[in-house]
Amino acid sequence: MNKKTVKDIDLKNKRVLLRVDFNVPMANGAVTDDKRIRAALPTIQYILDQNASLIIMSHLGRPKGAGFEQEFSLKPAADALSKLLNKPVNTAPDCIGPEVEALAKQMKTGEILMLENVRFHKQEEKNDPEFAKKLAALGEIYVNDAFGSAHRAHASTEGVAKYLPAVSGFLMEQELEYLGRATQNPQRPYVAILGGAKISDKIAVIENLLGKCDTLLIGGGMANTFLAAKGFSMAESLVESSAIETAKGIISKAGNKIQLPVDGVIGNKTDATTNVVPVDKIPAGWSLFDIGPKTIESFSGILKSAKLIVWNGPMGMFEDPRYAEGTFALAKTLATSGATTIIGGGDSASAVKKAGVAKQMTHVSTGGGASLEFLEGKVLPGVAALNDK
């Protein structure tokens, strides 16, 4: 990574404006999962240790952009952070404006101020320069640690960097380092696993990964479309018919590099029974919801010889215990593989957590959409905006 980090800049006695991703789940006005808040702690603690004052900004949810909305307030996130740090975290009534500027200017070293949700202003997502300038006026140095939002060119992720010295936090640095291993000079054998519902969301990822990896294992709903492209009847299974021709093209180009399921777990609408069948023998009225035991065995065999494994998307409908075995079995194989294991965010992160093996992975990304775009080979605006070393 050729971008400056918090360690490359003098923070002493400075007001540091830190963009984090505190877009966390909430219920009854309290944070229900503080994983993203914990992920930002190393950067937060480092900034405070440098005798700086800290102004934190984030978005939360999808407010209308027309002012304050109670359910999207960052106050509960400030309370959760305060508990984790065991020190007060003050809250601002907004993220811009004279009152907020006054609060920022009078901060003492070591103090923390949490701004209100930047998406209460529609100018945030429009990357409005005047809005970005007002945010920038609150601090003297900008630190971006919100990898989960780095694929968005918003005022708080990209615009602010035009007006202040801009560096990355430790979480951003870690994400770029590990995901970079999947796209530049990867260790070999390099195996990629792709799952999830649709091919259309991941065409660019498939094409980029096929140019980099040695083997691509495909499961989940997207495998159904590839199997349909090979001429198999998928009965009632989810198939993206508009992507069948695309899938045919990918198969003919990739040859043996792509490995598809050979069997699967099927279910129907009438009762709760499931069956395991070969993928070319799915009966009418049934749907494929998970990879089967023979596929688990063959995929696991390939994974055991890998030096680098990148995984994005589950192997089936793992939220339902009847269709979780394929996803969980591969997660456990990764945990004991000895390879460098990089898990794209979103459902893949939930899957390794549910399988109880998240801590055994080399890196679990905090950004679903951002990690996907990175694996596509796209330049992330929030990263490009940071100062080069």
Residue, then its C-alpha position, 0 to 999 in steps of 0.5 A: m500500500n503506497k498511501k500514508t497512514v496515521k504513523d506517517i504524520d505528526l498528530k500532536n496537539k492537532r484536531v484529527l477528523l476521523r471517518v469510521d464505519f459505525n454503520v452498526p445494527m441497533a435495537n431499542g436505541a442501543v448497539t446490538d453488534d459492536k464489531r465495527i466499533r471494536a475494529a476502529l479502536p486501534t486507530i482511535q487509541y493511537i490518535l489519542d496516545q499522540n496527544a491529539s483531540l479526536i472528532i469522529m464522523s460516520h453514517l448510519g443507515r439510510p436516512k432521508g437526508a432532510g435533517f435529524e431522524q432519531e432512529f439513525s442518530l449516532k448517539p448509541a454508537a457514541d455510548a458504546l464507544s465510551k464504554l469500550l474506551n472507558k472515557p467520555v465521548n461527547t456528542a454534537p447536535d449535527c455534523i456541520g454548523p456554527e455550534v459544531e464548529a465551536l465545540a470542535k474549536q474548544m476541544k482539549t487534547g485527548e477529548i473525543l467528539m462524535l458528530e451526528n450522522v453525515r447522511f442527515h444532509k443530502q450533500e453527503e452522498k452528492n459529495d458536495p464540495e461546500f459540505a465537504k469544506k464545512l466538515a474539513a473546517l472542524g479538523e486539521i488532519y483527516v484520517n479515513d478508517a472506513f474501508g466499508s465506505a471506501h467504494r463511495a465517493h461521498a463528502s466524508t470519504e473522498g471530498v474532505a481529503k481535498y482540503l486536509p492532509a489525508v491518511s489512512g487508519f490501521l483498519m483501512e491499511q490492514e484491509l488494503e494489505y490483505l485484499g491486495r494479496a488477492t490481486q497482486n502477486p498472490q501465493r500459489p496455489y491460489v483458490a477463490i470461492l464465490g457464492g451468493a445469489k446472482i452472477s450479474d452482481k459478480i461478473a467483473v469479480i469472476e473475470n478479474l479472479l479468473g485472471k489471477c487465481d488457479t481454481l475458482l469454486i462456485g456455489g450458492g444461487m449463482a452456481n445454479t445459473f452456471l449449471a443451467a448454462k451447462g444444460f442441466s434442468m434446475a427445476e424450481s431452483l433460483v436461476e438468473s435466466s438473463a445471465i445464462e449466455t454470460a455464464k456459457g461464455i465464462i465456462s468456455k473461456a475458463g475451462n477446468k479453472i471453474q469447479l461447479p457443484v456435482d450434487g446438492v441439497i434440495g427442498n420443496k415448497t410443500d414440506a420441510t423434507t430435504n434430499v441430496v441429489p446429483v445436480d443433473k437429477i433435480p426432480a420437478g417442483w424441487s429447488l437446489f439450496d446447498i452444495g452436497p457431500k460429494t461437492i464438499e469433499s471435492f471442494s475441500g480437497i482443492l482447498k487443502s492444497a491451497k496457499l491462498i484462499v479468498w472467499n466471497g459469498p455463501m455456498g447455500m441458504f445458510e441462514d436455514p440450518r437445513y442448508a447450512e452444511g456446505t457453507f459451514a463445512l468449507a469454513k471449517t476446512l479453511a480454518t485448518s487449511g494452513a493457507t492465508t484465508i481472506i474473507g470478503g465482508g457481508d454474508s461471508a463474514s456472517a457465515v464464518k462467524k456462525a460456523g465458529v471459525a472467524k478467529q481462525m481466518t487470516h483476515v475477515s473484511t469489514g466491507g462487503g461492497a468495498s471488498l467486492e469492488f476491490l476484488e473486481g480491480k476497481v479503484l476505490p475513491g476513498v483510498a485514491a483520495l489519500n496522500d501517497k507516501 
